[in-house]
Amino acid sequence: MRRVILPALLLLVCALPSSGQYGRYGDAGDRDAERTVHRWYERFLGRDPDAYAGGHVRALRAGTDPEQVLAGILGSDEYYRRAGGTPARFVSRLYVDAIGRRPTPGEEASGVRQLYHSSRVDVAYSILTRHAQSWDDDDHDRDRGRDWSDRHDYRRPQYRYR
């Protein structure tokens, strides 16, 4: 029985396209990538996207994980300055903005220590991935009249961006 199952599983894994081949935001999802980046700029930088936002949109369309793209925005000099311009304030603001709560003293100390040997982008990425889905659960959609159930969950493999 194992002789049949193992080759079948390997064939299945090799035959399935990866998200990097087509991108989550490819073709029909072009507008969703733009809306996603626009929403992140408004929420985390407090402004409309600029010319540099096109790079984030292209990255999403190419299949880059949203956490990586968002970490690039949150690790920017602009976000760091808005957060208060110190490692402790940066880590604290990351938790409040992305997770929706203040960090515990241990989480803040750990994030600050991590900043001494890693980039701000790396710290943001580790917080986003450690608290998956929290950062995508904002109130902006509800404020615009959309119900929570209407929002997408990009982690579900069967979901197609529209």
C-alpha positions in Angstrom: 0.0 0.0 0.0 2.9 2.4 0.8 4.3 1.8 -2.6 1.2 3.3 -4.1 0.5 6.1 -1.7 4.0 7.7 -1.7 4.4 8.0 -5.5 0.8 9.3 -5.7 1.6 12.0 -3.1 4.8 13.0 -4.8 3.0 13.3 -8.1 0.3 15.4 -6.6 2.9 17.8 -5.0 4.8 18.1 -8.2 1.8 18.6 -10.3 0.2 21.4 -8.2 1.2 24.9 -9.2 2.8 27.0 -6.5 1.5 30.5 -5.7 4.9 31.8 -7.0 4.1 30.5 -10.5 1.0 32.5 -10.9 0.8 34.8 -8.0 -2.1 35.3 -5.7 -2.9 38.6 -7.4 -2.2 37.6 -11.0 -4.6 38.5 -13.9 -8.0 38.9 -12.3 -6.5 40.0 -9.0 -4.7 43.1 -10.2 -7.2 45.5 -8.7 -7.1 43.5 -5.4 -3.4 43.9 -5.1 -3.7 47.6 -5.7 -6.5 47.9 -3.1 -4.6 45.9 -0.6 -1.5 48.1 -0.9 -3.7 51.2 -0.8 -5.4 50.0 2.4 -2.0 49.3 4.0 -0.6 52.7 3.1 -3.7 54.4 4.6 -3.8 52.2 7.7 -0.1 52.1 8.6 1.4 55.2 7.0 -1.7 57.5 7.2 -1.6 58.5 3.6 -2.3 57.5 0.0 0.2 55.4 -1.9 3.0 57.1 -3.9 5.0 55.9 -6.9 7.0 53.4 -4.7 3.7 51.6 -3.9 3.9 50.1 -7.4 6.7 47.9 -6.3 4.6 46.4 -3.5 1.7 45.8 -5.9 4.0 44.1 -8.4 5.5 41.9 -5.6 2.0 40.8 -4.5 1.1 40.0 -8.2 4.3 38.0 -8.5 3.4 35.8 -5.6 5.4 37.3 -2.7 3.7 36.5 0.6 1.6 39.5 1.9 3.5 39.3 5.2 6.8 40.0 3.4 5.3 43.0 1.4 3.6 44.4 4.5 6.8 44.0 6.5 8.6 46.1 3.9 6.1 48.9 4.5 6.3 48.6 8.3 10.1 48.4 8.3 10.3 51.7 6.3 12.0 54.8 7.6 8.7 56.6 7.3 6.9 54.1 9.6 9.8 54.2 12.1 9.6 58.0 12.3 5.8 57.9 12.7 6.2 55.3 15.5 8.5 57.6 17.5 11.9 57.0 16.1 13.2 54.7 18.8 13.5 50.9 18.9 11.1 50.6 21.9 8.5 52.9 20.3 8.8 51.1 17.0 8.2 47.7 18.5 5.3 49.0 20.6 3.7 50.7 17.6 4.1 47.6 15.5 2.1 45.6 18.1 -0.6 48.2 18.4 -1.0 48.8 14.7 -0.5 45.3 13.4 -1.8 43.1 16.2 -4.2 45.5 17.9 -2.7 45.4 21.4 0.3 46.7 23.3 3.2 44.3 23.6 4.0 42.6 26.9 7.2 43.8 28.5 8.9 40.6 27.4 7.7 41.0 23.8 8.8 44.6 23.7 12.3 43.7 25.1 12.6 40.8 22.7 11.7 43.0 19.7 14.1 45.7 20.8 16.9 43.1 21.2 16.1 41.7 17.8 16.5 45.2 16.3 20.2 45.3 17.3 21.1 42.4 15.1 18.2 42.3 12.5 16.6 44.9 10.2 13.3 46.6 11.0 11.8 44.6 8.1 12.9 41.4 9.8 11.4 42.4 13.1 8.1 43.4 11.5 8.0 40.1 9.5 8.5 38.0 12.6 5.7 39.8 14.5 3.4 39.5 11.5 4.0 35.8 11.1 3.9 35.1 14.8 0.5 36.7 15.0 -1.0 35.6 11.7 -4.3 37.0 10.7 -4.4 39.6 13.5 -2.9 42.3 11.3 -5.4 41.7 8.5 -8.4 42.0 10.8 -8.8 45.8 10.7 -11.9 47.9 11.3 -11.5 49.8 8.0 -13.8 47.3 6.1 -16.5 47.5 8.7 -16.3 51.3 8.6 -17.0 51.2 4.9 -20.1 49.1 5.4 -18.7 45.7 4.7 -19.4 42.9 7.1 -16.6 40.9 8.5 -17.7 37.8 6.6 -17.4 39.6 3.3 -13.6 40.1 3.8 -11.2 37.7 2.1 -8.9 35.3 3.8 -5.9 35.0 1.5 -4.6 32.0 3.5 -7.4 29.7 2.3 -5.9 28.0 -0.8 -9.2 27.8 -2.5 -9.7 31.6 -2.4 -9.3 33.4 -5.7 -8.8 37.2 -5.6 -11.3 39.0 -7.5 
